[in-house]
Amino acid sequence: MGYILSGLSEIPGGIIVIPLLHFFGRRSVTCVSFFLQATAALVTPFIRGIQWARISCNLFGRMTNEIVYSTHPLLANEMMPTTIRTISYSIINIPQSIGIMLSPLLKYSDLGDGKVPQFILAGLSFAAAALAITLPETKGKPMPEDLNQLDPGPFLRYFITEQSSTKK
């Protein structure tokens, strides 16, 4: 039954992502979705005795994961220049692939109460939300054609500006 509910929770996530991306930016949708996923993963272990609330919280986290999974390719492809788009998308997906490979090992981190895997997922989701804040917003902006047009984002822009001003 869990697999059926998990699969069905992806449907609303896949539907709601379309208007979210239309009205909000890719970066903001990604950050909020990661944050909501982390919050759901953090709250779920503390819900005891109310099985439907625990399942609902897990499914909500799964739905927000689907939103991120749909938004990620758009954001990654739109922020990279045409000349290096394919290779950069492949490099960006390396941590995702490592996470997919290591995810079955989470069950071995369980100490019997189910909290440790949820806390690991919450921590990684919070870290992903913090990193996504540093990315540039791509909605409504032209795609860069070469490296000179690359928008480094609000965080890296500070270091690039500092570096170029110290050289003068």
C-alpha positions as CSV (number, residue, x, y, z in Angstrom):
1,M,0.0,0.0,0.0
2,G,2.9,2.3,0.7
3,Y,4.3,2.1,-2.8
4,I,0.9,2.9,-4.2
5,L,0.5,6.0,-2.0
6,S,4.0,7.1,-2.7
7,G,3.4,6.8,-6.5
8,L,0.1,8.6,-6.2
9,S,1.7,11.5,-4.2
10,E,3.8,12.3,-7.3
11,I,0.7,13.1,-9.3
12,P,-0.2,16.3,-7.4
13,G,3.4,17.3,-7.3
14,G,3.7,17.0,-11.0
15,I,0.6,18.9,-11.6
16,I,1.2,21.8,-9.1
17,V,4.7,22.4,-10.4
18,I,3.4,23.8,-13.7
19,P,1.6,26.8,-12.2
20,L,4.3,27.3,-9.6
21,L,7.0,27.6,-12.3
22,H,4.7,29.9,-14.3
23,F,4.1,32.4,-11.5
24,F,7.3,32.0,-9.4
25,G,10.9,31.7,-10.2
26,R,12.7,28.4,-10.6
27,R,15.1,29.2,-7.7
28,S,12.3,30.1,-5.3
29,V,10.3,27.0,-6.1
30,T,13.3,24.9,-5.6
31,C,14.3,26.5,-2.3
32,V,10.8,26.4,-0.8
33,S,10.3,22.8,-2.0
34,F,13.6,21.7,-0.4
35,F,12.7,23.5,2.8
36,L,9.2,22.0,2.9
37,Q,10.6,18.5,2.2
38,A,13.2,19.0,5.0
39,T,10.5,20.2,7.4
40,A,8.3,17.2,6.6
41,A,11.2,14.8,7.1
42,L,12.1,16.5,10.4
43,V,8.5,16.4,11.8
44,T,7.6,12.9,10.7
45,P,9.6,11.0,13.4
46,F,7.9,12.9,16.2
47,I,4.4,12.0,15.1
48,R,3.6,9.0,17.2
49,G,0.3,7.2,17.6
50,I,-1.5,9.0,14.8
51,Q,-0.7,6.8,11.8
52,W,-2.6,8.8,9.2
53,A,-0.8,12.0,10.2
54,R,2.6,10.3,9.9
55,I,1.7,8.9,6.5
56,S,0.4,12.2,5.3
57,C,3.5,14.0,6.4
58,N,5.7,11.5,4.6
59,L,3.5,11.8,1.4
60,F,3.7,15.6,1.6
61,G,7.5,15.3,1.7
62,R,7.4,13.0,-1.2
63,M,5.2,15.4,-3.2
64,T,7.6,18.3,-2.6
65,N,10.4,16.0,-3.7
66,E,8.6,15.5,-7.0
67,I,8.3,19.3,-7.4
68,V,12.1,19.7,-6.9
69,Y,12.7,16.7,-9.2
70,S,10.7,18.5,-11.9
71,T,12.2,21.9,-11.3
72,H,15.9,20.9,-11.1
73,P,16.5,20.1,-14.8
74,L,14.9,23.5,-15.9
75,L,17.0,25.5,-13.4
76,A,20.3,23.6,-14.2
77,N,19.9,23.9,-17.9
78,E,18.7,27.5,-18.0
79,M,21.6,28.8,-15.9
80,M,24.4,27.3,-17.9
81,P,25.8,28.7,-21.2
82,T,25.1,26.9,-24.4
83,T,28.7,26.0,-25.0
84,I,29.0,23.9,-21.8
85,R,25.3,23.1,-21.0
86,T,25.6,19.3,-21.5
87,I,28.8,18.7,-19.6
88,S,27.7,21.1,-16.7
89,Y,24.4,19.4,-16.4
90,S,26.2,16.0,-16.1
91,I,28.5,17.4,-13.4
92,I,25.6,18.9,-11.5
93,N,23.9,15.5,-11.5
94,I,26.8,13.7,-9.9
95,P,25.8,14.4,-6.3
96,Q,22.2,13.4,-7.2
97,S,23.4,10.1,-8.6
98,I,25.6,9.5,-5.6
99,G,22.5,10.1,-3.4
100,I,20.4,7.8,-5.4
101,M,23.1,5.0,-5.1
102,L,23.5,5.6,-1.3
103,S,19.8,5.9,-0.4
104,P,19.2,2.2,0.1
105,L,21.9,2.2,2.8
106,L,19.8,4.6,4.9
107,K,17.9,1.7,6.3
108,Y,21.1,0.4,8.0
109,S,21.5,3.7,9.8
110,D,18.2,3.1,11.6
111,L,18.5,2.5,15.3
112,G,15.0,0.9,15.6
113,D,12.9,4.1,16.0
114,G,13.1,5.3,12.4
115,K,14.4,8.8,13.4
116,V,18.0,8.7,12.1
117,P,17.2,8.2,8.4
118,Q,14.6,10.9,8.6
119,F,17.1,13.3,10.3
120,I,19.7,12.5,7.6
121,L,17.1,13.3,4.9
122,A,16.1,16.5,6.6
123,G,19.7,17.6,7.0
124,L,20.5,17.0,3.4
125,S,17.3,18.8,2.3
126,F,18.1,21.8,4.4
127,A,21.6,21.9,3.0
128,A,20.2,21.7,-0.5
129,A,17.8,24.5,0.2
130,A,20.7,26.6,1.5
131,L,22.8,25.9,-1.6
132,A,19.8,26.6,-3.9
133,I,19.5,30.1,-2.5
134,T,23.0,30.8,-4.0
135,L,21.9,30.0,-7.5
136,P,20.9,32.6,-10.0
137,E,17.2,33.1,-10.9
138,T,16.5,32.1,-14.5
139,K,12.8,32.8,-14.9
140,G,12.3,35.5,-17.6
141,K,16.0,35.9,-18.4
142,P,17.7,34.9,-21.7
143,M,19.7,31.8,-21.6
144,P,23.5,32.5,-21.6
145,E,25.3,31.8,-24.9
146,D,28.9,31.7,-23.6
147,L,30.8,31.9,-20.3
148,N,30.9,35.7,-20.4
149,Q,27.1,35.9,-20.1
150,L,27.0,33.4,-17.1
151,D,25.2,34.8,-14.1
152,P,27.1,33.5,-11.0
153,G,24.2,34.1,-8.6
154,P,24.0,36.3,-5.6
155,F,26.6,34.4,-3.5
156,L,29.3,33.9,-6.1
157,R,28.8,37.4,-7.5
158,Y,30.1,38.8,-4.3
159,F,33.4,36.9,-4.6
160,I,33.8,37.5,-8.3
161,T,33.2,41.3,-7.8
162,E,35.7,41.3,-4.8
163,Q,38.3,39.4,-6.8
164,S,38.0,41.7,-9.9
165,S,38.1,44.9,-7.8
166,T,41.2,43.8,-5.9
167,K,43.1,43.2,-9.2
168,K,42.6,46.8,-10.3
